[in-house]
Amino acid sequence: VRINFDDILYIESVGDYLRIKTPKSSFMVHGTIKAIDEKLPTDRFIKVHRAYIVSLSKIVDIEDTTLVVADKMIPISRAHRPLLMNKINML
């Protein structure tokens, strides 16, 4: 199954698998968050936690330690927060 970058809301690490969430469905693929992070375009996606990569264009709200993508609360780690804020400010 091919998934367009525009359709991806977020990617979540679930053990040895990744859950790729789109508005209509979700897909489970075998792999690591690090491997997929290296393949995604950095201008459209950002790793915000050791278990989550989000699409920058799909972020609805950002709070202190969480962000919202399509009604899903996603944690932001302390290490990734400055990178996220810099990326958001560039947009």
C-alpha positions in Angstrom: 0.0 0.0 0.0 1.4 3.4 -0.9 0.6 6.3 1.4 1.0 9.9 0.3 2.9 12.2 2.6 -0.1 14.5 2.6 -2.3 11.8 4.1 -0.1 11.0 7.1 -1.3 12.5 10.4 1.3 10.9 12.6 3.4 7.8 13.0 3.5 5.9 16.4 6.0 3.3 17.4 4.3 0.2 18.8 7.0 -2.3 19.8 8.7 -3.6 16.7 5.9 -2.1 14.5 4.8 1.4 13.4 1.3 2.6 13.3 0.9 5.1 10.4 -2.3 7.0 11.0 -4.2 8.7 8.2 -7.6 10.5 8.4 -9.5 7.4 7.0 -7.5 4.5 8.5 -4.3 3.3 10.1 -1.6 0.9 8.9 0.8 -1.3 10.8 4.2 -1.9 9.3 7.3 -3.6 10.6 10.1 -1.2 11.3 11.7 1.3 13.6 10.9 4.9 14.2 14.5 5.8 13.5 14.5 4.1 10.1 11.3 5.8 9.0 12.4 9.2 10.4 15.5 9.1 8.1 13.3 8.5 5.1 10.7 11.2 5.7 11.2 14.8 4.4 12.4 17.0 7.3 10.5 20.0 6.1 7.1 18.2 6.5 7.6 15.8 9.5 9.3 16.1 12.9 10.0 13.6 15.6 8.5 15.0 18.8 8.9 12.0 21.1 10.8 8.7 21.0 7.6 7.0 19.9 6.0 9.7 17.7 6.6 11.5 14.4 4.0 14.1 13.4 3.1 15.9 10.2 3.8 19.6 10.8 0.8 20.7 8.7 -1.6 18.5 10.8 -0.7 20.0 14.2 -3.9 21.6 15.6 -2.6 22.8 19.0 0.6 22.9 21.1 0.7 23.0 24.9 3.6 22.6 27.3 4.2 18.9 27.0 1.6 17.8 24.4 0.3 18.6 21.0 -2.9 17.7 19.2 -3.2 16.1 15.8 -6.7 15.1 14.7 -8.1 14.8 18.3 -5.1 12.7 19.4 -3.0 14.0 22.3 0.7 13.3 21.5 3.4 13.9 24.1 6.4 16.2 23.4 9.7 15.2 25.0 11.9 17.8 26.7 14.7 16.9 24.2 12.5 17.4 21.1 10.5 20.5 22.2 13.2 23.1 21.2 13.5 21.5 17.8 9.7 21.5 17.3 9.4 25.2 18.4 12.2 26.2 16.1 10.6 24.4 13.2 7.2 25.9 13.9 8.7 29.4 14.1 10.3 28.9 10.7 6.9 28.3 9.2 
